[in-house]
Amino acid sequence: MLVSSHFDLFPEWIGKAVARLADGTLRTEETVVDGIERAADAFLGVLSGANTGKMLVRLDTAR
């Protein structure tokens, strides 16, 4: 499904999504890669479809 094919429904979706986000019934998924040194791998993963939802790179805060 291409989101851009349904921009006309966006205002309706926002109305529904706000309520669902507030009550916790709308959840998002994400793929997390640990370490800035793996950022390039994470980017390539996005291009190959290796992620679910957002691809995030978690920085090592222990340094």
C-alpha positions as CSV (number, residue, x, y, z in Angstrom):
1,M,0.0,0.0,0.0
2,L,1.3,3.4,-0.9
3,V,0.4,6.0,1.7
4,S,0.7,8.7,-0.9
5,S,-2.3,7.2,-2.7
6,H,-4.5,7.9,0.3
7,F,-3.6,11.4,1.4
8,D,-7.3,12.4,1.1
9,L,-8.0,10.1,4.1
10,F,-5.2,11.7,6.3
11,P,-7.5,14.1,8.3
12,E,-9.8,11.2,9.2
13,W,-6.8,9.1,10.2
14,I,-5.4,11.8,12.5
15,G,-8.7,12.0,14.3
16,K,-8.7,8.3,14.9
17,A,-5.0,8.0,15.7
18,V,-4.9,10.7,18.3
19,A,-7.5,8.9,20.4
20,R,-5.8,5.5,19.9
21,L,-2.4,6.9,20.9
22,A,-3.9,8.4,24.0
23,D,-5.6,5.2,25.2
24,G,-2.6,3.0,24.2
25,T,-4.3,0.9,21.6
26,L,-2.1,2.2,18.8
27,R,1.4,0.9,19.0
28,T,4.4,1.3,16.7
29,E,7.1,-1.2,16.0
30,E,10.8,-0.4,15.5
31,T,14.1,-2.1,14.9
32,V,17.0,-1.0,17.1
33,V,20.6,-1.4,16.2
34,D,23.1,-0.8,19.1
35,G,26.2,1.4,18.5
36,I,27.0,4.2,16.2
37,E,29.6,2.0,14.5
38,R,26.7,-0.1,13.1
39,A,24.8,3.0,11.7
40,A,25.9,2.1,8.1
41,D,24.6,-1.4,8.6
42,A,21.3,0.0,9.9
43,F,21.0,2.3,6.8
44,L,21.7,-0.6,4.5
45,G,19.1,-2.6,6.4
46,V,16.5,0.0,5.7
47,L,17.3,-0.2,2.0
48,S,17.0,-4.0,2.0
49,G,13.8,-4.1,4.1
50,A,15.5,-5.7,7.2
51,N,13.6,-3.4,9.6
52,T,10.2,-3.5,11.1
53,G,8.8,0.0,11.5
54,K,11.4,2.6,12.2
55,M,15.1,1.8,12.2
56,L,16.8,3.3,15.1
57,V,20.5,3.5,16.1
58,R,21.0,3.5,19.8
59,L,24.1,5.4,20.8
60,D,26.5,3.9,23.4
61,T,26.1,6.3,26.3
62,A,28.6,4.5,28.5
63,R,31.6,6.3,27.0
